[in-house]
Amino acid sequence: MTEPLALTVTSAAQLLEAGEISSLELTDLVLRRIDETEPMVHAYVHVAHEAAREAARHADRRRRSGDTAPLLGLPLAVKDNFQTLDAPTEVGSRVLKGHRPTKDAAVVERIRAAGGVIVGKTVTHEFAYGLNTPPTRNPWKLDSFPGASSAGSAVAVTVGSALGAVGTDTAGSIRTPAAVNGIVGLKPTYGRVSRFGVFQASPSLDHVGFLTRSVEDCTILYSAIAGFDARDPASLREPVGDPRADLDRGVSGLRLGVDRHYFFDFPGVEAGVRAAADAALDQLKAIGAELVDVTIPELDLMSAVGSTINLVDNSAWHGQLLRTRRGDYEPETRRMLAFGELIPAVAYANAQRARRVLSDAVRKAFETHRLDALIGPTVPVTAYPLDAQTNGAPTPRLSGLVHHNYPANVTGLPALSVPCGFADGLPVGLQIVGRPLDEATVLRIGRAFESSTAWHLRRPNIFEADH
């Protein structure tokens, strides 16, 4: 019998289409993998055993009737800040303990319509924002950081307890866990994927995206779920197109910008991360890409601008709940929300004005240097020991983890993290930031790199992982 750890979205879809496995059989494999791995990695807050099996039976009936929906019968996981009719949505907080939504989030609707089987809800930080330490663990080293608020989704994919997963990214919360777990994470252009039915953190920074084991898998999920939704005021009407059409065109002739000052010379970049990213750049050059040195001085303001907007937006949304349910919040989250309330309105207004200047500067760099993408390490570090994590920091700006990721959130540009090596036995990610609405090129670059290396094929053995 096929093992879930060996399967991808792509390979599982091929088995299903060939009739070599049924959706019910595949779903049972994944559910058994959840039962096997959860005691160690704690990726899920809710596992939908019976609902998933019923969805799988329905997918099998659809396939027998000739349905060819793009996600038909594939077991997927959903972060616990997406509303789900058939499962609680608590967003990692006592404030919403037992909350049962009356509707599905738009992304959940589209997964179901495309035939996907939702096997469970994954762990997130409190309201995908807090500095609390959830139980999720990194499968490469169980006592180490598993990523940001989409870590549950990332870990589920890494250990094979989901073939793919959806998450959210406000300051790198898809790309960071993708990088430190050695998988692929895509944050599309702002507005490409509907946020209807997703508990917000910052409405102007929040993005919905995908976590998978390969770039092709990510492309499949993105193609099936992205698109206009009138219920999300930021949703874009521009057609998504078919990013799979050019996925295997390679990188010959593409111009990739490298801002060494910002992405490589930042004091928090570990030597092993820098070495892995440099090797990845050499590999991209070897397969035909042109590397272009660029300097975008405005990038240095990204973390300050992004964190100001993020802090104020979160505090504004939680204002009423914080007054009525203060004692139900984790102390670290409460401290962050209180800090956001202290930021003057003029500082928030200035941050929003500065944001436009920064976005213009990045777009100008793309035009001036005729860039197809910006490239560098996804995060400056590998997974650090959890006992070294500093809880209670007054602002996420103080964390080097957001430094490399905020530019894509502040500008709304699409960004992809792909595995590019290891440092001290832990995964390193390479980030590819593209032009607005040009997910196709970002995915094409990631696919070309992935196809010329084997980093994405490495899997942790959690039964032998260090504790």
N, C-alpha and C positions, 0 to 999 in steps of 0.2 A: 504493500500500500504506500502511496506517495506520502512523504512527510511534509507538514506545513512549512517547516523551516526551509525546504528546498523550493517552495512554490513562490511565484510572483503573480501579480495581477495578469500579466501577459501569458505566462505558461498555464495558469489555471484556466483562463478563458479558452485557450487552445484545447485543453483536455475536455472542457465542458462542450465545446463546439463539436469535437470529434466523438462525443458520446463515451469517452473512456472513464468518466466519472460523472455522477449526478451532483446537483447542487446540494442535495441533502447529505450525500456522502462527504462532500467537500466541507460543508458546514460542520458536520460532526467531527471531522478531523481537526478543524480549527477550535471548536469548543473543547475538545479533549486537550489541545495544546494550551488553551487558557487555563484549564483545571491543573495542568501539569506545571505551568510556569508562574501562575499568580502568587503562590506562597513566597516566591523569591523576588519578583519584580514589581508586583502591585500596580499594574498598569490600568486596571479597571476599577471603577466605582460601582458599576452595575453590569452584570452579564445576563443577556436576554436568551437563555437557553431555549425555552419553548417558543418564544416569538420568532427567534432566528430559524428554528427548525420549520415552523409554519411558513415563514417567508421563503425558505429554501424549497419546500414542497410546491409553493405557488410558482416559484421560478422554474421548477422542473415542468410544471403544467404549461407555463407560457412557452417554454422551449419546444415542447412536444407539439404545440399548436402552430409552430413556425415563427415565433417571436425571435428577433435578433437584437434586442435591446443591448446597449454597449456594456452594461455592468451585470448582465443577467446571471444570477446565481453566485456572484462573488461575495465572500464574507468580508465586511468592512467594519471599521470602528468609528465612532463619533465622539468628539470631545464633549464633556458634560456642560458646556455653555450653549449648546444647540438644543432648542426645544424639541422634545419628542413626545408624541401622544401616548406611546405605549411603554414609557419608562420615566422614572423621576428625572427631573433636571434641577440639580441642587447647586451647581457651579462651585462645588467645593466648600460650601459655607453652611453653618448652622442657621443662618438667616433664612435660607430657603429649604430647610430640612423637610422632606416629604412633598416638595412642590411638584404638582402634576399639571403640565401645560394642557391647554385646550386645543392646541394646534401644533403641527410640525413646523420647524424652521424650513425656509425655502430649500436649503441644501439637502435636508433630510427628505423633503418631498421629491426632489430630483433624483436622489439616490434610489428611492423606492420606485419611482416611475421608470428609471433605467434598469430596474431588476436587481439592484444591489441588496444584499442580505446584511442587515445591521446586527452584529453579534453582541454589541454592548456599548456602554458609555465610558469614556476614559477619564482618568484622574486629571484634575487641573488645580493650580493654585486657587486660593479663594478669589472668586469673581475674576479669574484669569489675570489677577493683578497683585495679590498679596505677596509678602515676603515670607509667608509661612513655609515650612518644609513638609510637603506631602509625602506619603509613604513610598511613592514610585522610586525605583532604583535603576541605576545604569547597568545593563546586562554585561558590559565589558568589565566592570569592576563594581561590585554591588554596594560598596560603601562610598560611591562617588556620584557626583552631580548628574542627573539624568536629562537636564535641559530646563527650559523655561516652561511656561504654563501649558504648552502642548506636549509636555514630556510623556504623559500617559499614552497619547496617540503614537508618538515616536517609538516608545519602548515596545508597544504592542506589535508594531510592524517589524521591529528589529528581531524580536524573538519568535515571530511567526504566529502570534495569537491574533493577528488580523493580516489580511493581504495588503491592505491599504487603509488609510485613515484620513479624516479631515480634522483640521485644527484652525486656530486663529493666530494672527500675528500683528501685534501692536508696536512692539519694539524688538522684534526678532524671535517671537515665541514659536514660530515654525522652524526657522532656519537654525537657531541655536540647538534645539534638541536633535534636529537632523544631523548637524555637524558632530556633536559629541557622542551620538549613537551610531555613526557611520552609515547613514541612509540618505535618501534624497528628500529635499523639502522645497516646495514651490510656494512663494507668495506672489500671486498675480498682480497686475496693475490694479490700483485702487478703483473699486467699482465694477470690476470684471465678474466677481462672484457675489451673489446676493448675501447680505447680512440680516435679512429679515428673519426674525425668530432667534437671533443670537443675542445673548446678554452682552451689552456693549461695555467697553472699557473707555475708549476714546473714539467718538464717532468719526473724527477726521483722520485717525491713524489706523483704525481697525481694518484688517484684511482677513478674508477667509482663504485658506489654501490647503495643500495636500502633502501627505507624507507617504512615501512608498520606498521600495527597494531598488527601483531603477527609474531612469528618466522616462523610458517608454511607458512604464506604469503610471507615472505622474501625468504624462500627456493624455493617457486614456481617461483618468479621473477628471482632469481639467476639461477636456473636450466634452465629457458627458454632463458636467455640472455647471460650467460657466455660462453666462448669458444674461440678458436683460431681465429685470424683475421690477415692475412698477411699485412694489411695496417697499423697496429700498430706495430712499431719495437720492442716494449717490450712485445708483446703478447706471451703467453705461449702455447706450443703445447700439454702439458699434458691434457689428457681427464678429463672432469669435473666429470663424473660419475653421480650417482643418490643420492644426499644427503638426499633425502626423505626416502631412504631405511632403514636407522638407526635412523631416527629422534626421534622415540619414545622408544629407547632402555634404556633411563634413564642414570643416572650418576654413578651407582654403580661400584666401583672399579676405577673410574677415579681420577687422581691426579691433583689437582688444586693448582698452586703456588700462594703465597701471599707475595708480597714484601711490607711490611708495611712501611718501610722507605720512599719509593718513592710514593706510592699511598695513604697511610693513614696519614703519619706524615708530609707531605708537609704542610708548614705554611698556605697555602691558602685553605685547606680543611675545610669546615664549619662543625660544630658539628652535625647538622642534616643530612648532607650527609654521614658523617662517621658512624653515628648510623644506617642509612638505609642500607649502604653497609655491615656493620658488621652483621646486622640481615640477610641479604641475604646470607652471608657466612655460618651463622649458619643453614639456611634453606637448603643450598646445602649439608652441612654435614649431616643433618637429613635425607636427601633422598639418602644418600649413597656415596657421594663424599668424597675423602680424601684430607684434606687441608694440604699443605706443606709450611712451612715458608721458604722463600728464600730471599737472598739479592744479587742484581745485581748492584754493585757500578757504573757501566758504564751508567746506566739509567740516572744518574744525568747530563750527558753531552748531552742527547738527544735533549733538546730544543735549546741549543746553536748550535749544529750541524745542526739540521733541519732548524732552522730559517736562518742560514747563506746560506744554499743551496737554500731555498725558496726565499729569498730576491734577490740573484744574478740571479737565473733563471728567475724570473719575470722581473727584470730590463733588462736583455738581450733580452727577447722576445719583450718587449715594446719599445726598444730603438728607432727604426725608427718612430713609431707612436707618441712617446713622443716628438720627435723633430718637427713633422709636425702638430700634433693636440693637443699640450700641453694644450691649453686653454679649450679643451673639457673634460679633465679629472677632476674628483672631486679633490679638494685640498688635501684631506687626501690620496688618491691613489697616486697622484703626489709626495707627500712628501715621501711615502714609496718607490716609484720607484727611486727617487733621492737618498735616503739613500742606496738602494741596489747598485747603481752605485759607491758608495764610498768605498765599501768593496774590499780590494786588492785581486788580483788573487791568491796570495799565501794562503790567508785565505780560499778561496773557495776550493782550491786544498787540503788543510789540512783537511777541513770539509769532503770532499769526502773520504779521506784516513781514517779519524776517523770513518766515517760511517761503513766502513768494519769491523773495530775493534769492534764497538758497536754491529753490527749484529752478529758477531761471538760470542760475550759474551752472548747475549741473547740465541742464539741457543745452546751454551754450557750449559747454565743453564737448558734448556729443557732436554738435554741429561743426565746431571749429576743427576738431581733430578727426571728423568723419568716423566716429566710433560706432561699432556695432554693440559693444558692451563695455562695462567696467568690471575689473576682475581683481580678486584678492582673497585672503583668508576670510572664512565666514565669521569666526570669532577668534580672538587673539590667544585663547587658551584651550587646552584639552579639559576633560572632566576632572574637576578638582575634588578632593575629599569633602564629604558633606560636613564633617566636623570642623572644617575650615570656613564654612559659609558664615558670613556675617549677617545675622538677622537684625531687623530693626533699623537698617540704614534709612535716613530720612527721604532719600530719593533714588530711583533707579539710575539716575545719571552717574551716581558714584560707582556703579558696577561697570567694569570694562567690557562686560559681555554685550552691552547695548551699543558700544561705540561703533562697531563695524556695521551694525544692523540698522540704526536709526536713519541713515541717509535714504534708504529705500522706502521707509515708512513716511518720512517727512515729505519726500517728493512724490510718493505714490507709484514709483517705478517698479516693474516686475523684477523679482530676484529669485534665484535658484541656488540652493546649496547641494553640492555633490561630494561624495567621499573622495579625498585626494591623497590619503596616506595615513600614517600612524606616527605618534610621538610617545615614547615610553609605553608602548603597548596600547595606547588609546587613540580613537579615531580623530582625524582632522578633516575639516570641510573647506571646500573652495566655493566662494560666492561669485555668481555671475549676475550682474545688474544690467538690465536692458533698457531700450527706449520704451516710451509709453505704448501700451497695447501690442508690444512686439514679443509676446511670450514665445512665439514660434522660433525666433532666433535664439533666445535664451535657452530654450529646450534643445535646440539644434547643437549649440555649443556644448551643453552638458552631455548630450548623447555622444558627440564626437570624442570628448575626453574620456567618458566612461567606456566607450568601445575600444579605446586604445590602452586601457589599463585594466586592472583586476581588483581595484580597491572595493568596489561595490559588491563583489562576490564574497567577501570575507564575512563570516558570521560568528558571533560570540557563542561559546558553550557555557551557559549560565550554571551548569552543574559543576563546572570547574573554575568559574570566575572567582577572582579574589574577593574576599569579604572585608 
